[in-house]
Amino acid sequence: MFDKILIANRGEIALRILRACKELGIASVAVHSTADADAMHVRLADESVCIGPPPSKDSYLNIPALLAACEITGADAVHPGYGFLSENARFAEILADHNLHFIGPKAEHIRLMGDKIEAKKTAKRLGIPVVPGSDGAVGVGDEAMAIAQQIGFPVLVKAAAGGGGRGMKVAQTAQDLALALSTAANEARSAFGDASVYLEKYLQKPRHIEIQVLGDGRGGAIHLGERDCSLQRRHQKVWEEGPSPALDAAARAKIGATVAKAMQEMKYLGVGTVEFLYEDGEFYFIEMNTRIQVEHPVTEMITGIDLVLEQIRIAAGGDLPATQDEVMINGHAIECRVNAENPVTFRPSPGKILQYHPPGGLGVRIDSAVYQGYVIPPYYDSLVGKLIVHGKTRTECLMRLRRALDEMVVDGIETTLPLFRALVRETDIIDGDYHIHWLEQYLAGQSAS
Ligand code: MV4
């Protein structure tokens, strides 16, 4: 097992990793920019190192500074969290070159899944259902048109180096294709330095359902059920829940078994999330995330498995925490990402938290690193904290979530709490009847009224 873990992240996920380190009896090193000197994870870690000024490129993305912090403190492993360097294969390799453990998947798998074309080819080869589309990158002109006509319009042009919605263009008809291809390629070239694009059938109103997996790197892998992340705004997840209101046990078992088998064949190491679009009872692979995700607590609450603690154990050579038959989905969980943003315009609202009261009670969890008097810096994401609620049923979970949202106080800055207090009372949400465009249509309706 590791002796000392350097947490190469900030905010709530840094605190979350710190908690797992303490439970495992592993020494912890916090790193922080000058803007985060008063952050909770810095206060609670065994040691802390300032790694640079506020801009991420000079601090949390500064690999030489992170290596120096490992050298100074004698850390033997690095946990990247999510975002920042968490899916940077080169970082994983550099750490290995310095005899440091990267708590994450094998660099080859990070690199593989970072190329959305190769990821899709791999998924298809491993028997995972994929969206109908081109077999690889497409050029402009006749080849693309022939493929598009074979797929059937509307088609979606996606950047190979994209992901998370970046570099996507819809072509509703043949007339739109040339412009969609050139626009997507130009945006991909400037955003990612790689103009490669591919085509997919455009699914009109799917749900976004992701499967949590855990692999031991030696051919063992299990799935831990799904999370429905369809409620998104501008590709930012807002509300995530598990199990999905749209899946029955048979559908869950089928797609879970398919994904677990694929991860066994890959000899996947660590935690991972396989993302699907789900429409008319069919799953379509879109991409795989090779990191712990923001919404991991939803899965922890319904399975009782501590994903971050297991991530550390498995990275140190440990076994999986359960066999597939031992994984049980108990009850229902919902996560609301509370951001320091205006709840209508979503304009960031950094500043000092004057009053802070997190809700409590059975089945109520807050993953947050803020406190009364904390100043939310303007340099990073606007997450105040994640409110995660568990209930024996979805109905009980919604009732408890409504109560917890009404109890929660964050004064001094604007937050998206009012949005969640409205959503939890919306009929479509109560019925679980929504898709990936539902939230933006709801918000458009709100601002129109
Ligand atoms: C799609 C799609 C429809 N059809 N692919 C957006 C981010 C990335 N995860 C993939 N995304 C999509 N891919 C096909 N073939 C619609 C989206 C999409 C979306 C997906 C999940 C959650 C929210 C979304 C919002 C807009 C578009």
Residues whose N, C-alpha, C, O or C-beta is under 5 A from the ligand:
A	BS01	MV4	V131 L156 G163 G164 G165 E200 K201 Y202 L203 H208 C229 Q232 I286 I436
